[in-house]
Amino acid sequence: MMSLAIFLSLLFFYSLISRSIERTILTGPIVFTLAGMLVFVAYPRILETGINEEVLFRLAEIGLVLLLFTDASRTDLNRLRQIGNLPARLLSVGMLLTIFLGAVTARLVFPYLTIWEAGILSAVLAPTDAGLGQIIVESPRVPISIRQALNVEAGLNDGLSVPFMMFFIALAAARTEGAATSLLQFIVEQLGYGVLVGAGVGLAGGWLLGLASRRSSIAEAFQRIAVVALPLLCLEISKMIGASMFIAAFVAGLAVQIGFKEAGKHSVEFVDEWGRLLNLGVFFLFGLIVVRAFPQFNLALALYAVLSLTIVRMLPVAIALIGTRLSLATVLFMGWFGPRGLASIVLGLVYLQQELNLPGEPTIRLALIVTIFLSIFAHGLSASTGIGVYARTIAPPDTARPDLPCG
């Protein structure tokens, strides 16, 4: 209860100066992660009581589902059709290479991990975070096609990572019989069912909302409530049938626009308030976890974190974008801004809840903490400067094309 009181007090005072903070290079996740780390100065015993990872898991789960739905609901479907090639490249070649290169790097840095344990670590860190990348998605200085390509990638790659993570978990636990069948089953259940749930909830919900709006039978105050109920419905249905709630939420956000074009406005209004509160709560608790794990940090963990956020992310993106005629500045920009945050926290907790007690589990856990921690600060502090440098490099932007070509 003391940690909750501290968090709510911090939230109140942060709100009072939030506009001033937004003008700096600091971000909400940075502030609340730091606050979680520093809270032991005022209340050292909080670290002795431990952190309820189930609470952290549920907060991160709900926050990510709401964020993915909102980002999708404000994605221009017409523009998405025009740039469909970019997200497809990032989610296919880019993601597969990221998981492969991440696993190889993990084996080199942590030679005592099995290749399957290295695969678990790589799969958990493969998805990018829509929340930490929000400043990029919302910046008018970045070409809209680049913003939306990164947004769609962040919306779908966490769900795509799940089958690989579960496949590596099965192999690491020495349950290799029918491994190929298990992977196919995970793909069908997680991705296929997730798309079906999201499309069904989004299309039906959007049609009913549109009908109610045209007949003026829905009160304005309840439009926002009804829209936000859709991603939460996706979450619960997905749990019941074993689908990816993240894929479902993102697809529902795209589909709901077909019947109710104002869905994006209403979902943004909610997520800007309650969704952001949930996400900041996650980063506050994550800061407490960082402090508890800090004595175990070492140079190998830091090296892997740096490599994970640079070579492991940027090289696959560069390879995936070959042939698109995007400028070097754009390739570097898209490669660098692949932050790790809520999605990796959720997937990491999913892995830990399996209670496999693998020999490499302590290393996997610490590598996740260090990489996410580094990403929160590296990507948060570089966002405003990176956008400015990128905008000046490609100016004047050509809005008719995804980006200026090299040369």
Backbone torsions as a table, in degrees:
resi	resn	phi	psi	omega
1	MET	NA	-33.4	178.7
2	MET	-63.2	-40.9	179.6
3	SER	-64.2	-35.8	177.8
4	LEU	-66.1	-42.6	179.1
5	ALA	-62.7	-41.5	179.2
6	ILE	-64.5	-44.3	180.0
7	PHE	-61.1	-45.8	-178.3
8	LEU	-66.1	-36.4	177.0
9	SER	-64.9	-44.7	178.4
10	LEU	-62.2	-42.2	-179.7
11	LEU	-60.0	-41.6	180.0
12	PHE	-62.7	-50.1	-177.6
13	PHE	-70.0	-32.6	175.6
14	TYR	-64.2	-40.4	179.6
15	SER	-60.9	-36.9	-177.8
16	LEU	-63.0	-30.5	-177.2
17	ILE	-118.1	17.4	-173.9
18	SER	-60.4	-38.2	-179.8
19	ARG	-64.3	-39.3	178.7
20	SER	-67.1	-39.5	179.3
21	ILE	-65.5	-36.4	-179.6
22	GLU	-63.2	-20.7	178.6
23	ARG	-83.1	-6.1	179.5
24	THR	-102.7	-176.2	178.2
25	ILE	-84.9	-2.2	179.3
26	LEU	-77.9	148.8	176.1
27	THR	-121.9	164.0	177.5
28	GLY	-56.3	-48.3	178.3
29	PRO	-57.8	-37.3	178.5
30	ILE	-64.1	-48.8	-177.2
31	VAL	-60.9	-45.1	-174.8
32	PHE	-78.4	-28.8	173.0
33	THR	-66.3	-44.5	177.0
34	LEU	-61.3	-40.9	179.7
35	ALA	-62.4	-42.4	177.6
36	GLY	-61.5	-36.1	179.4
37	MET	-71.1	-35.6	-174.1
38	LEU	-89.4	-7.2	-174.0
39	VAL	-64.4	-22.9	-179.7
40	PHE	-65.9	-21.1	177.9
41	VAL	-62.9	-39.6	179.8
42	ALA	-86.4	-29.2	-175.5
43	TYR	-146.3	76.7	-175.6
44	PRO	-58.1	-31.2	-174.9
45	ARG	-66.4	-15.2	-178.6
46	ILE	-61.8	-29.4	180.0
47	LEU	-75.3	-23.7	179.8
48	GLU	-76.4	-25.7	-177.3
49	THR	-79.4	-15.2	179.5
50	GLY	82.1	169.7	-179.6
51	ILE	-113.7	129.7	177.2
52	ASN	-76.5	100.0	-175.4
53	GLU	-68.1	-21.7	177.1
54	GLU	-66.3	-40.3	177.2
55	VAL	-64.1	-45.4	178.5
56	LEU	-59.6	-42.2	-179.1
57	PHE	-61.9	-47.5	-178.1
58	ARG	-65.8	-41.6	178.4
59	LEU	-62.0	-46.7	-178.7
60	ALA	-64.3	-39.2	-179.0
61	GLU	-61.7	-51.8	-179.1
62	ILE	-66.2	-43.6	-179.8
63	GLY	-60.7	-41.8	-178.9
64	LEU	-69.4	-39.9	178.9
65	VAL	-61.4	-44.9	179.6
66	LEU	-64.6	-42.1	-178.4
67	LEU	-65.2	-43.2	-179.8
68	LEU	-64.2	-42.7	178.4
69	PHE	-61.4	-44.7	-178.6
70	THR	-64.8	-46.2	179.6
71	ASP	-60.2	-40.2	179.8
72	ALA	-69.6	-39.1	-175.6
73	SER	-67.7	-21.2	177.3
74	ARG	-105.3	13.0	174.6
75	THR	-84.0	126.5	-179.6
76	ASP	-69.7	113.8	-176.8
77	LEU	-64.2	-36.3	178.3
78	ASN	-65.2	-43.4	178.3
79	ARG	-65.6	-36.6	-179.7
80	LEU	-62.4	-37.3	177.5
81	ARG	-64.4	-35.7	-178.5
82	GLN	-71.4	-32.6	-175.8
83	ILE	-106.8	14.4	-175.0
84	GLY	-51.5	-27.4	-178.5
85	ASN	-67.2	-35.2	-177.5
86	LEU	-68.4	-53.2	177.4
87	PRO	-60.3	-36.1	-179.6
88	ALA	-62.1	-40.2	178.1
89	ARG	-65.4	-44.3	-178.3
90	LEU	-66.3	-35.2	-175.5
91	LEU	-86.7	-11.7	179.7
92	SER	-108.2	-85.4	-179.2
93	VAL	-58.2	-47.2	-176.8
94	GLY	-60.0	-46.1	-176.4
95	MET	-72.2	-41.9	179.1
96	LEU	-61.2	-42.9	178.6
97	LEU	-67.0	-35.5	178.7
98	THR	-62.8	-45.3	179.4
99	ILE	-65.3	-43.0	179.8
100	PHE	-64.0	-50.0	-177.3
101	LEU	-67.1	-35.2	177.8
102	GLY	-64.4	-39.6	179.1
103	ALA	-68.4	-42.2	178.8
104	VAL	-62.5	-44.1	179.4
105	THR	-62.7	-41.3	179.0
106	ALA	-62.0	-39.8	179.1
107	ARG	-66.3	-35.7	-179.9
108	LEU	-72.0	-41.0	-177.9
109	VAL	-78.8	-37.4	-180.0
110	PHE	-121.3	78.0	-173.6
111	PRO	-62.7	-17.2	-179.8
112	TYR	-81.4	-8.8	174.2
113	LEU	-76.6	143.9	170.9
114	THR	-74.3	163.6	-179.4
115	ILE	-62.7	-29.9	179.9
116	TRP	-75.4	-36.5	175.1
117	GLU	-65.7	-39.0	176.1
118	ALA	-63.3	-36.3	177.4
119	GLY	-65.2	-38.7	176.9
120	ILE	-60.0	-48.9	179.8
121	LEU	-59.1	-44.8	-178.6
122	SER	-65.6	-41.8	-178.7
123	ALA	-66.5	-38.0	179.7
124	VAL	-67.2	-33.9	-178.3
125	LEU	-91.2	-1.6	-178.1
126	ALA	-69.0	-40.9	-176.8
127	PRO	-70.8	145.7	176.0
128	THR	-93.9	163.1	-173.2
129	ASP	-105.7	117.6	178.7
130	ALA	-64.2	-31.6	-178.3
131	GLY	-70.0	-51.0	179.1
132	LEU	-65.6	-26.3	179.4
133	GLY	-92.4	9.8	-174.7
134	GLN	-63.1	-36.1	-179.9
135	ILE	-62.2	-32.0	177.4
136	ILE	-71.4	-46.5	-177.0
137	VAL	-63.2	-32.2	-175.7
138	GLU	-92.1	-8.2	-175.2
139	SER	-78.7	121.3	177.6
140	PRO	-70.7	-9.3	-179.2
141	ARG	-80.6	-14.7	177.6
142	VAL	-98.2	131.9	179.5
143	PRO	-50.6	136.7	-173.2
144	ILE	-59.9	-34.0	-179.7
145	SER	-66.5	-36.0	178.0
146	ILE	-70.6	-42.4	178.1
147	ARG	-59.1	-47.6	-174.8
148	GLN	-74.3	-29.2	174.7
149	ALA	-63.9	-44.5	178.4
150	LEU	-67.0	-35.0	179.6
151	ASN	-66.4	-45.6	179.3
152	VAL	-65.4	-40.4	177.5
153	GLU	-58.5	-48.3	-179.3
154	ALA	-65.3	-30.3	-178.9
155	GLY	-73.1	-28.6	-173.7
156	LEU	-109.9	-21.7	-171.4
157	ASN	-74.3	-19.8	176.1
158	ASP	-69.3	-42.1	177.0
159	GLY	-65.3	-35.8	178.9
160	LEU	-68.8	-26.2	-178.9
161	SER	-74.4	-27.8	-173.3
162	VAL	-58.1	-48.9	-180.0
163	PRO	-58.0	-39.3	179.7
164	PHE	-67.7	-42.7	178.7
165	MET	-60.4	-46.6	-178.8
166	MET	-66.9	-34.3	177.9
167	PHE	-64.6	-46.0	179.1
168	PHE	-66.8	-35.2	177.1
169	ILE	-61.9	-44.6	179.8
170	ALA	-61.1	-43.2	-179.7
171	LEU	-70.0	-40.0	179.9
172	ALA	-64.3	-30.3	179.4
173	ALA	-85.9	8.1	175.9
174	ALA	67.2	23.4	174.4
175	ARG	-102.8	70.0	-170.5
176	THR	-89.5	-5.7	-178.7
177	GLU	-67.3	129.9	179.6
178	GLY	66.5	29.0	-176.5
179	ALA	-60.0	-42.4	-180.0
180	ALA	-63.5	-40.1	177.7
181	THR	-63.8	-40.0	179.9
182	SER	-62.7	-42.4	179.6
183	LEU	-62.7	-44.5	178.6
184	LEU	-61.9	-39.8	179.1
185	GLN	-64.3	-43.7	178.5
186	PHE	-61.5	-41.3	-179.3
187	ILE	-62.8	-45.9	-180.0
188	VAL	-63.5	-47.4	-176.1
189	GLU	-70.8	-49.5	-175.1
190	GLN	-71.0	-49.9	-174.9
191	LEU	-86.2	-52.7	-177.0
192	GLY	-61.5	-51.5	178.6
193	TYR	-64.9	-35.7	178.9
194	GLY	-61.8	-44.0	178.0
195	VAL	-63.6	-42.4	-179.2
196	LEU	-64.7	-43.9	178.4
197	VAL	-62.5	-47.4	-178.8
198	GLY	-63.2	-44.2	179.8
199	ALA	-64.9	-42.5	-179.4
200	GLY	-64.3	-49.4	-179.8
201	VAL	-65.3	-43.0	-177.9
202	GLY	-66.6	-47.0	-178.5
203	LEU	-66.4	-48.4	-179.3
204	ALA	-65.3	-45.3	179.4
205	GLY	-63.5	-42.4	179.0
206	GLY	-64.2	-41.6	179.7
207	TRP	-63.8	-43.9	-179.6
208	LEU	-67.2	-40.2	177.7
209	LEU	-64.5	-43.0	177.9
210	GLY	-62.1	-42.5	179.2
211	LEU	-63.6	-45.5	179.9
212	ALA	-64.6	-36.6	179.4
213	SER	-67.5	-42.7	179.6
214	ARG	-65.5	-33.9	-179.9
215	ARG	-88.0	-1.0	179.8
216	SER	56.9	34.7	-179.7
217	SER	-95.5	-5.3	-179.6
218	ILE	-111.7	128.1	178.2
219	ALA	-67.4	145.7	-175.7
220	GLU	-58.4	-37.5	-178.8
221	ALA	-64.4	-28.8	-176.9
222	PHE	-89.3	-8.1	176.2
223	GLN	-62.7	-44.3	-180.0
224	ARG	-65.8	-41.5	179.3
225	ILE	-62.5	-43.2	-178.6
226	ALA	-65.2	-40.8	179.8
227	VAL	-63.9	-44.4	-177.7
228	VAL	-69.2	-24.7	178.2
229	ALA	-65.6	-25.5	-176.3
230	LEU	-65.2	-50.3	178.3
231	PRO	-64.9	-33.0	177.7
232	LEU	-68.8	-33.5	174.6
233	LEU	-66.1	-40.3	175.4
234	CYS	-58.3	-42.1	-179.3
235	LEU	-59.7	-48.4	-176.4
236	GLU	-70.0	-42.4	179.0
237	ILE	-63.7	-41.2	-179.6
238	SER	-61.7	-40.0	178.1
239	LYS	-62.6	-38.3	-176.4
240	MET	-68.5	-33.9	-175.1
241	ILE	-110.0	2.7	177.2
242	GLY	79.0	25.4	178.8
243	ALA	-91.0	167.7	175.7
244	SER	-79.8	112.9	179.4
245	MET	-65.3	-25.8	-178.1
246	PHE	-75.5	-44.0	174.6
247	ILE	-61.2	-45.2	-178.4
248	ALA	-60.1	-44.7	-178.2
249	ALA	-64.6	-41.7	-178.3
250	PHE	-69.2	-44.0	178.9
251	VAL	-63.9	-39.1	177.8
252	ALA	-62.0	-38.0	178.1
253	GLY	-64.9	-35.2	175.8
254	LEU	-71.9	-43.0	-173.3
255	ALA	-73.5	-31.8	-175.7
256	VAL	-63.7	-26.0	-179.2
257	GLN	-65.3	-26.9	-176.9
258	ILE	-61.6	-39.7	-179.5
259	GLY	-99.7	-19.9	-176.4
260	PHE	-144.8	93.9	-172.4
261	LYS	-68.4	-18.8	-178.9
262	GLU	-87.5	6.2	-177.6
263	ALA	-58.7	-40.2	-178.7
264	GLY	-59.9	-42.9	-179.0
265	LYS	-62.6	-44.8	-177.3
266	HIS	-71.2	-38.8	-180.0
267	SER	-69.2	-36.9	178.2
268	VAL	-63.2	-40.8	179.5
269	GLU	-58.4	-40.3	-179.3
270	PHE	-73.8	-49.1	-175.2
271	VAL	-65.1	-33.1	176.4
272	ASP	-61.0	-21.0	179.8
273	GLU	-103.4	-77.3	-173.6
274	TRP	-74.7	-38.2	179.4
275	GLY	-63.0	-41.7	178.5
276	ARG	-65.4	-36.4	178.3
277	LEU	-61.3	-44.9	178.8
278	LEU	-61.0	-45.1	-177.7
279	ASN	-64.9	-41.2	178.6
280	LEU	-66.5	-33.5	175.3
281	GLY	-62.3	-38.8	178.4
282	VAL	-63.2	-45.1	-178.1
283	PHE	-69.5	-31.0	175.2
284	PHE	-63.3	-47.9	178.2
285	LEU	-65.7	-35.4	178.2
286	PHE	-63.4	-37.2	177.0
287	GLY	-60.3	-38.1	176.1
288	LEU	-63.7	-40.1	179.7
289	ILE	-65.1	-38.5	179.0
290	VAL	-60.2	-44.0	-178.8
291	VAL	-63.2	-41.9	179.3
292	ARG	-63.3	-35.1	-176.2
293	ALA	-89.1	-12.3	-172.1
294	PHE	-53.4	-41.8	-179.2
295	PRO	-60.6	-18.0	-178.0
296	GLN	-95.6	-3.0	179.7
297	PHE	-66.4	146.7	176.8
298	ASN	-147.6	177.3	-175.3
299	LEU	-66.7	-34.2	179.3
300	ALA	-62.5	-41.2	178.3
301	LEU	-64.8	-42.6	178.7
302	ALA	-64.1	-40.2	179.0
303	LEU	-61.9	-45.7	-179.5
304	TYR	-63.9	-39.7	179.2
305	ALA	-60.4	-45.0	179.5
306	VAL	-63.2	-46.1	180.0
307	LEU	-64.4	-38.0	-179.3
308	SER	-63.0	-38.2	-177.2
309	LEU	-85.7	-11.5	-178.3
310	THR	-114.0	-88.6	-174.2
311	ILE	-59.1	-47.1	-176.0
312	VAL	-62.8	-31.5	178.1
313	ARG	-90.8	-47.8	-167.4
314	MET	-76.2	-37.3	-179.6
315	LEU	-65.2	-47.7	176.6
316	PRO	-60.4	-37.3	177.8
317	VAL	-64.0	-43.2	179.4
318	ALA	-61.9	-42.5	179.3
319	ILE	-66.2	-42.0	-178.6
320	ALA	-63.8	-28.3	-175.9
321	LEU	-94.5	4.5	176.8
322	ILE	-60.4	132.0	179.3
323	GLY	93.5	-5.1	-179.9
324	THR	-86.1	-11.3	-177.6
325	ARG	63.1	22.0	173.2
326	LEU	-72.2	149.6	-179.6
327	SER	-68.5	159.3	178.1
328	LEU	-59.4	-38.7	179.5
329	ALA	-60.1	-40.4	-179.5
330	THR	-69.4	-41.9	178.6
331	VAL	-60.9	-44.6	178.6
332	LEU	-65.3	-40.7	-179.5
333	PHE	-63.2	-47.6	-179.8
334	MET	-67.7	-33.4	179.1
335	GLY	-70.2	-42.8	-177.6
336	TRP	-70.2	-43.6	-175.2
337	PHE	-85.5	70.1	171.5
338	GLY	-127.0	66.3	-173.6
339	PRO	-66.9	150.1	175.6
340	ARG	-107.3	130.3	-176.8
341	GLY	-159.3	-114.1	-173.1
342	LEU	-55.8	-44.9	-177.4
343	ALA	-60.8	-44.1	-179.9
344	SER	-69.7	-33.7	175.8
345	ILE	-62.4	-46.6	-179.7
346	VAL	-62.6	-49.0	-178.4
347	LEU	-65.2	-37.3	177.3
348	GLY	-61.9	-40.9	178.4
349	LEU	-69.7	-35.0	174.7
350	VAL	-59.3	-44.3	178.8
351	TYR	-63.2	-46.5	-177.5
352	LEU	-64.6	-29.7	179.6
353	GLN	-72.1	-11.6	176.3
354	GLN	-70.2	-21.7	178.4
355	GLU	51.6	51.1	-179.8
356	LEU	-82.7	-23.7	-178.1
357	ASN	54.4	46.0	177.5
358	LEU	-68.4	151.4	179.7
359	PRO	-56.9	-35.4	-177.1
360	GLY	-89.8	6.5	-175.1
361	GLU	-60.2	-43.8	177.9
362	PRO	-58.2	-40.1	179.0
363	THR	-67.1	-42.9	179.0
364	ILE	-60.0	-46.1	-179.0
365	ARG	-61.4	-46.9	-179.0
366	LEU	-66.9	-39.1	179.0
367	ALA	-63.7	-37.8	177.0
368	LEU	-63.5	-46.6	-177.9
369	ILE	-61.4	-47.5	-177.4
370	VAL	-65.5	-42.2	-178.2
371	THR	-66.4	-45.3	178.9
372	ILE	-64.5	-42.5	178.8
373	PHE	-59.2	-47.2	179.4
374	LEU	-63.3	-39.5	-178.9
375	SER	-64.5	-41.8	180.0
376	ILE	-54.3	-43.5	-176.5
377	PHE	-84.3	-45.0	-176.5
378	ALA	-64.0	-46.8	-178.6
379	HIS	-77.3	-34.7	178.8
380	GLY	-66.6	-47.1	-177.3
381	LEU	-71.7	-25.4	-176.9
382	SER	-95.0	-5.5	-173.1
383	ALA	-61.6	-55.6	-176.4
384	SER	-62.5	-45.6	179.3
385	THR	-65.0	-43.0	179.9
386	GLY	-61.6	-41.4	177.8
387	ILE	-62.9	-43.3	-179.7
388	GLY	-62.5	-46.8	179.7
389	VAL	-63.2	-44.1	-179.3
390	TYR	-63.8	-44.2	-179.1
391	ALA	-62.0	-39.9	178.6
392	ARG	-70.3	-31.5	-178.0
393	THR	-69.5	-39.8	-175.9
394	ILE	-96.7	-5.3	-177.5
395	ALA	-63.7	144.0	-4.9
396	PRO	-81.1	133.0	-177.6
397	PRO	-64.7	142.4	177.6
398	ASP	-97.5	102.3	-174.1
399	THR	-70.3	-11.8	-178.4
400	ALA	-86.3	-9.0	-178.3
401	ARG	-130.7	160.2	-178.8
402	PRO	-61.8	-27.1	-179.9
403	ASP	-179.0	168.1	176.4
404	LEU	-74.5	134.3	179.3
405	PRO	-74.3	161.0	176.1
406	CYS	-60.3	143.9	175.9
407	GLY	75.4	NA	NA
